[in-house]
Amino acid sequence: MPEKDGYWLIRRVRSLSPDQGGNTPAVAFTGCTTPEDRLNALRAGFQTHVPKPADLQELAGAVALLSLRREAVLAF
C-alpha cells in the first residue's frame, strides 16, 4: 500500500459495522517497536502489537488469544 499503512487499514476496518467485519481481530505485526508505536497501534484499533523480529511463539500466542476471544464473543 504505497500511500496507505496498517493504521489506515485498521481504521477502515473498525469503521465497518460488526456484520461487515468491523470487529475482526487484528494484530499489529510491525517493525515499529517503541512504546509509542505500541500505543499508536492499540489506539488505531489493533487488539495487540507484536514487534519484528518476533519470537514465533509470541506471534502464535497473540493469534491464538485473539482467536479464543473471538470464539467467546461469537458464543454469546
C-alpha angles and dihedrals in degrees: 000000000000097000099024134062140197092274090057091048096049091047089054091049092048090051089063122092116257092254089054093052102271091138095050110143113246137186120201100225101184150148089230101101111167123110087248090054089053092051091047091052093050093046090050091058109270114133093216142005124226115184123216132274086047133189103244091226090056092050093045090048092052091050092046092050092051090048091053092047091050092050090051091052092047091051091065 
